[in-house]
Amino acid sequence: MTFAITTLFGLDWKGKADIINHEEELIIDLKTTSDLDKFRWNAKKYNYDSQAYIYRELFGYPMLFIAVDKKTGRIGIFDCSPEFYRSGKDKVEKAAEA
């Protein structure tokens, strides 16, 4: 795991990446889920958009989530859209203001 700290909106933020692939310029975060089919929709609920924004700022690469369904063992690969990063940035900015 790789650790990093940065300042966003006047506050220090830290993170540890599960995997950083420098060849592909990608951060990979491993998640488990109880329902792989709902992972994409639950990602904002669990603030993975905030995590994606912070990690992109920390490590300088886009983020990819690999989710494993705990019940079925199915694996899903989910990239982050520009809107997902914007949503995360908005949440982080609001958190910093609070």
Contacts in CASP RR format, 6 or more apart in sequence:
PFRMAT RR
TARGET T0000
AUTHOR 0000-0000-0000
METHOD contacts of the structure
MODEL  1
MTFAITTLFGLDWKGKADIINHEEELIIDLKTTSDLDKFRWNAKKYNYDS
QAYIYRELFGYPMLFIAVDKKTGRIGIFDCSPEFYRSGKDKVEKAAEA
1 16 0 8 1.000
1 17 0 8 1.000
1 18 0 8 1.000
2 16 0 8 1.000
2 17 0 8 1.000
2 20 0 8 1.000
2 59 0 8 1.000
3 14 0 8 1.000
3 15 0 8 1.000
3 16 0 8 1.000
4 14 0 8 1.000
4 15 0 8 1.000
4 16 0 8 1.000
4 17 0 8 1.000
4 58 0 8 1.000
4 59 0 8 1.000
5 12 0 8 1.000
5 13 0 8 1.000
5 14 0 8 1.000
5 15 0 8 1.000
5 58 0 8 1.000
6 12 0 8 1.000
6 13 0 8 1.000
6 54 0 8 1.000
6 57 0 8 1.000
6 58 0 8 1.000
7 13 0 8 1.000
8 54 0 8 1.000
8 57 0 8 1.000
8 92 0 8 1.000
8 96 0 8 1.000
9 92 0 8 1.000
9 93 0 8 1.000
9 96 0 8 1.000
9 97 0 8 1.000
10 96 0 8 1.000
11 96 0 8 1.000
13 54 0 8 1.000
13 57 0 8 1.000
13 58 0 8 1.000
13 92 0 8 1.000
14 58 0 8 1.000
15 54 0 8 1.000
15 55 0 8 1.000
15 58 0 8 1.000
17 27 0 8 1.000
17 28 0 8 1.000
17 29 0 8 1.000
17 55 0 8 1.000
17 58 0 8 1.000
17 59 0 8 1.000
18 28 0 8 1.000
18 29 0 8 1.000
18 30 0 8 1.000
19 27 0 8 1.000
19 28 0 8 1.000
19 29 0 8 1.000
19 30 0 8 1.000
20 26 0 8 1.000
20 27 0 8 1.000
20 28 0 8 1.000
20 59 0 8 1.000
20 61 0 8 1.000
21 27 0 8 1.000
21 28 0 8 1.000
21 61 0 8 1.000
25 61 0 8 1.000
25 62 0 8 1.000
26 61 0 8 1.000
26 62 0 8 1.000
26 63 0 8 1.000
26 64 0 8 1.000
27 55 0 8 1.000
27 56 0 8 1.000
27 59 0 8 1.000
27 60 0 8 1.000
27 61 0 8 1.000
27 62 0 8 1.000
27 63 0 8 1.000
27 64 0 8 1.000
28 63 0 8 1.000
28 64 0 8 1.000
28 65 0 8 1.000
28 66 0 8 1.000
29 48 0 8 1.000
29 51 0 8 1.000
29 55 0 8 1.000
29 63 0 8 1.000
29 64 0 8 1.000
29 65 0 8 1.000
29 66 0 8 1.000
30 65 0 8 1.000
30 66 0 8 1.000
30 67 0 8 1.000
30 68 0 8 1.000
31 39 0 8 1.000
31 48 0 8 1.000
31 65 0 8 1.000
31 66 0 8 1.000
31 67 0 8 1.000
31 68 0 8 1.000
32 67 0 8 1.000
32 68 0 8 1.000
32 69 0 8 1.000
32 70 0 8 1.000
33 39 0 8 1.000
33 42 0 8 1.000
33 67 0 8 1.000
33 68 0 8 1.000
33 69 0 8 1.000
33 70 0 8 1.000
34 69 0 8 1.000
34 70 0 8 1.000
34 71 0 8 1.000
35 42 0 8 1.000
35 69 0 8 1.000
35 71 0 8 1.000
36 67 0 8 1.000
36 68 0 8 1.000
36 69 0 8 1.000
36 72 0 8 1.000
36 74 0 8 1.000
36 75 0 8 1.000
36 76 0 8 1.000
39 65 0 8 1.000
39 67 0 8 1.000
39 76 0 8 1.000
39 78 0 8 1.000
40 78 0 8 1.000
43 49 0 8 1.000
43 65 0 8 1.000
43 78 0 8 1.000
43 84 0 8 1.000
44 84 0 8 1.000
44 87 0 8 1.000
47 88 0 8 1.000
47 91 0 8 1.000
48 65 0 8 1.000
49 80 0 8 1.000
49 84 0 8 1.000
49 85 0 8 1.000
49 87 0 8 1.000
49 88 0 8 1.000
49 91 0 8 1.000
50 88 0 8 1.000
50 91 0 8 1.000
50 92 0 8 1.000
50 95 0 8 1.000
51 63 0 8 1.000
52 63 0 8 1.000
52 65 0 8 1.000
52 80 0 8 1.000
52 84 0 8 1.000
52 85 0 8 1.000
52 88 0 8 1.000
53 85 0 8 1.000
53 88 0 8 1.000
53 89 0 8 1.000
53 91 0 8 1.000
53 92 0 8 1.000
54 92 0 8 1.000
55 63 0 8 1.000
56 62 0 8 1.000
56 63 0 8 1.000
56 80 0 8 1.000
56 85 0 8 1.000
62 79 0 8 1.000
62 80 0 8 1.000
63 79 0 8 1.000
63 80 0 8 1.000
64 77 0 8 1.000
64 78 0 8 1.000
64 79 0 8 1.000
64 80 0 8 1.000
65 77 0 8 1.000
65 78 0 8 1.000
65 79 0 8 1.000
65 80 0 8 1.000
66 75 0 8 1.000
66 76 0 8 1.000
66 77 0 8 1.000
66 78 0 8 1.000
67 75 0 8 1.000
67 76 0 8 1.000
67 77 0 8 1.000
67 78 0 8 1.000
68 74 0 8 1.000
68 75 0 8 1.000
68 76 0 8 1.000
69 75 0 8 1.000
END
